[in-house]
């Protein structure tokens, strides 16, 4: 089976995207789910992968399966990087007191 898919303008390529989702959806979800903490995270990442697929306009993807798994892996890594280096949720809205930031210890 040839995995080369040409994605151009969406009305013509939407059928290709639908076929790709049907063919790779469950396996790709399983791949992602094994590497994240929840089904919700896996669904979010999978949605990002499908979105990335719809944005392509550089010509055919010769190894579609490999491309999908690579994008998924990169999205998983991005998610963990954001969690590790991101500001903890409780500190996103630092209070201002007389023009100065309130110390983290006061939270």
C-alpha positions in Angstrom: 0.0 0.0 0.0 1.4 3.4 -1.0 1.4 5.9 1.8 1.9 9.0 -0.4 -0.9 11.4 0.1 -1.2 14.7 -1.6 -2.9 17.4 0.4 -3.9 20.5 -1.4 -7.0 22.8 -0.9 -9.3 21.4 1.7 -12.4 20.4 -0.3 -10.3 18.0 -2.5 -8.1 16.8 0.3 -10.8 16.4 3.0 -11.5 12.9 1.7 -7.8 12.1 2.1 -7.8 13.4 5.7 -10.9 11.4 6.5 -9.3 8.3 5.1 -6.1 9.0 7.1 -8.1 9.5 10.3 -9.9 6.2 9.7 -6.7 4.3 8.9 -4.4 5.7 11.7 -6.7 7.1 14.3 -6.9 4.2 16.8 -3.3 3.2 16.5 -2.1 6.8 16.8 -4.3 7.4 19.8 -2.9 4.3 21.5 0.6 5.4 20.8 -0.1 8.8 22.3 -2.1 7.5 25.2 0.8 5.3 26.4 3.0 8.4 26.7 0.7 10.8 28.4 -1.2 10.9 31.7 -4.9 11.0 30.6 -7.2 10.3 27.7 -8.0 14.0 27.5 -4.3 14.8 27.0 -4.1 12.1 24.3 -7.2 13.4 22.6 -5.9 17.0 22.6 -2.5 15.9 21.1 -4.2 13.7 18.5 -6.4 16.7 17.5 -3.3 18.8 17.1 -1.8 16.1 14.9 -4.9 16.1 12.6 -4.8 19.9 12.5 -1.2 19.9 11.5 -2.0 17.5 8.7 -4.7 19.8 7.4 -2.2 22.7 7.3 0.2 21.0 4.8 0.7 22.5 1.5 4.2 21.5 0.6 3.4 18.6 -1.6 3.1 14.9 -0.9 4.1 13.1 2.2 6.0 10.0 1.2 5.9 8.2 4.5 2.6 9.3 5.9 2.6 6.9 8.9 6.1 7.9 9.9 5.2 11.6 9.5 2.1 11.2 11.8 4.0 9.4 14.5 6.8 12.0 14.4 4.3 14.9 14.7 2.6 13.0 17.6 5.9 12.4 19.3 6.9 16.1 18.9 3.6 17.2 20.3 4.0 14.9 23.3 7.5 16.4 23.9 6.1 19.9 23.6 3.4 19.2 26.2 6.0 17.9 28.7 8.3 20.8 28.1 5.5 23.2 28.8 4.6 21.4 32.0 8.1 21.3 33.2 9.3 24.8 32.4 6.0 26.6 32.4 4.8 28.7 35.3 2.8 26.6 37.7 -0.9 27.3 37.2 -1.3 28.8 40.7 1.3 31.4 39.9 -0.1 32.6 36.6 -1.9 35.5 38.2 0.6 37.1 40.4 -0.8 39.7 42.7 0.6 43.2 42.5 1.0 45.2 45.8 2.0 48.8 45.5 3.6 48.2 42.2 5.7 45.3 43.3 5.1 41.6 42.9 4.0 39.7 45.9 6.6 37.1 47.0 5.9 33.5 46.0 6.1 32.6 49.6 3.0 34.6 50.4 0.8 32.3 48.3 
